[in-house]
Amino acid sequence: MITTHEELRGWFAGRIPDGLFESLAEVTVDREEITVVGRIAEPSLAKDTSGPEQVAAFLARAREFRERTRDDRIAVAREAEQRFGRKVSWGAECGTERVLFTHVAAPVMTRLRQPERQVLDTLVEAGVARSRSDALAWCVRLVQSHTDDWLTELRDSLEQVRRVRAQGPDTAAEEATAGEE
């Protein structure tokens, strides 16, 4: 069974059909979902193409890629979902644009005191969010955008802890042999 992020990334790198992506840009995982994002070829554009025209071309290329590769991606996703017990979502990077095709929106339960609820309600009343749920998601994205370096370091540390644990002795086997003495 795959236990580390590197092994998971390696599994996808080995399992994704050759030529599907130019390169595997990112594989992220949490309790519910594995998201696989690959870099795809940019469309040929004139050197003097405007910024908005480039963005439109990159997004159109990503949509074309999504349709053309659907069967291949579904086959890999089914195998991965059975093997890892998580949904697989896909995305593509083209030029300056990143597009996620599908992704899980998992409900998260939390208890908030009145001051925290007032923050959410203010965001709703101001039209920043449609609901408390949207407001909470907005807050998480805001924190994420300001703490990416810190979160990356924390995730790397957690991955190191997982690797060390995986290299440790098998406690179930030790307990079984201890009972035989």
Salt bridges, closest charged atoms under 4 A:
GLU6 OE1 - ARG163 NH1 3.06
GLU26 OE1 - ARG98 NH1 2.78
GLU64 OE2 - ARG68 NE 2.65
GLU67 OE1 - ARG70 NH1 2.62
GLU79 OE1 - ARG15 NE 2.57
GLU81 OE1 - LYS87 NZ 3.71
GLU93 OE1 - ARG39 NH2 3.87
GLU93 OE2 - ARG98 NH2 2.48
ASP121 OD1 - ARG132 NE 2.74
ASP134 OD2 - ARG130 NE 2.83
GLU159 OE1 - ARG162 NH1 3.20
